[in-house]
């Protein structure tokens, strides 16, 4: 099971620019059918006037169709961290379903095969 997380800082324009200039070119030949998310971090200290979110949204249109979403997070406050990784995990599980059979994740994080009737 695979997934790719590309992280940039919402307060560092070079970090945002590096998504297309550095990271995407390095990954593009290896990410066919692998779910990708982009995380713009430091939303707790983001400066709205730098238009970071608009820049990231524009950049995201150049990333392949395996892009599962763009998330704006704060490692300091925990904002949207869970949402980003849950979305990536779900996408990876869906992708994995095609190769390893159907399953779901139970409340303890345990992988439950579709024929496992544990009731969770």
C-alpha positions in Angstrom: 0.0 0.0 0.0 1.5 3.3 -1.0 0.6 7.0 -0.8 2.6 10.2 -1.4 2.5 13.3 0.8 3.9 16.5 -0.7 4.3 19.2 2.1 5.0 22.8 1.7 5.0 25.8 4.0 2.2 28.4 3.6 4.7 31.1 4.8 7.5 30.2 2.4 7.0 30.9 -1.2 10.0 28.9 -2.3 8.6 25.9 -0.5 5.4 26.3 -2.5 7.2 26.7 -5.7 9.3 23.6 -5.0 6.2 21.4 -5.5 6.3 21.9 -9.2 10.0 22.8 -9.6 11.5 20.0 -7.5 9.1 17.4 -6.1 6.7 16.7 -8.8 9.4 16.2 -11.5 11.2 13.7 -9.2 8.0 11.8 -8.5 6.0 11.9 -11.7 7.5 8.8 -13.4 6.9 6.8 -10.2 3.4 7.8 -9.1 1.2 6.2 -11.7 -2.0 5.2 -9.8 -0.5 6.1 -6.4 -2.6 8.5 -4.4 -1.1 11.9 -3.7 -2.0 14.7 -1.3 -0.5 18.1 -1.0 -0.3 19.6 2.4 0.1 23.4 3.0 1.4 23.5 6.5 1.6 26.4 9.0 -2.0 27.6 8.6 -1.8 28.9 12.1 0.7 31.6 11.0 -0.3 32.0 7.4 -0.3 35.5 6.0 -3.4 35.9 3.8 -1.8 38.6 1.7 0.8 36.2 0.2 -2.0 34.2 -1.6 -0.3 30.9 -0.7 -3.6 29.0 -1.0 -4.3 30.3 -4.4 -0.8 29.4 -5.5 -1.1 25.9 -4.2 -4.5 25.4 -5.8 -3.0 26.5 -9.2 0.0 24.2 -8.8 -2.4 21.3 -7.9 -3.9 21.5 -11.4 -0.6 20.4 -12.8 -0.3 17.3 -10.6 -1.7 14.0 -12.0 -5.2 12.7 -11.6 -4.1 10.6 -8.6 -4.2 13.9 -6.5 -6.6 13.1 -3.7 -6.7 16.6 -2.4 -5.0 19.7 -1.0 -5.1 20.2 2.8 -4.2 23.2 4.8 -2.8 22.1 8.2 -1.1 23.3 11.3 1.4 20.9 13.0 1.3 23.3 16.0 -2.5 23.1 16.6 -3.2 19.8 14.8 -5.7 21.4 12.4 -6.6 19.1 9.5 -3.7 16.7 10.1 -6.1 13.8 10.8 -8.3 14.7 7.8 -5.3 14.8 5.4 -4.0 11.4 6.5 -7.4 9.7 6.7 -8.1 10.9 3.1 -4.8 9.5 1.9 -5.2 6.3 3.8 -8.7 5.7 2.4 -7.4 6.3 -1.1 -4.5 3.9 -0.6 -6.9 1.3 0.8 -9.2 1.7 -2.2 -6.2 1.4 -4.6 -5.0 -1.6 -2.6 -8.4 -3.3 -2.8 -7.7 -4.1 -6.5 -4.7 -6.1 -5.6 -5.3 -7.6 -2.1 -9.0 -8.0 -1.7 -11.6 -6.0 0.1 -11.2 -5.0 3.7 -12.1 -2.2 6.2 -10.4 -0.8 9.2 -12.0 -1.4 12.6 -12.0 1.0 15.5 -8.7 -0.3 16.8 -7.0 0.2 13.5 -7.0 -3.5 12.8 -7.4 -4.6 9.1 -10.7 -6.6 8.9 -11.1 -8.8 5.9 -14.5 -8.5 4.2 -15.4 -12.0 5.4 -14.5 -11.2 9.0 -17.9 -10.6 10.8 -16.5 -9.0 13.9 -19.3 -6.5 13.9 -17.1 -3.4 14.3 
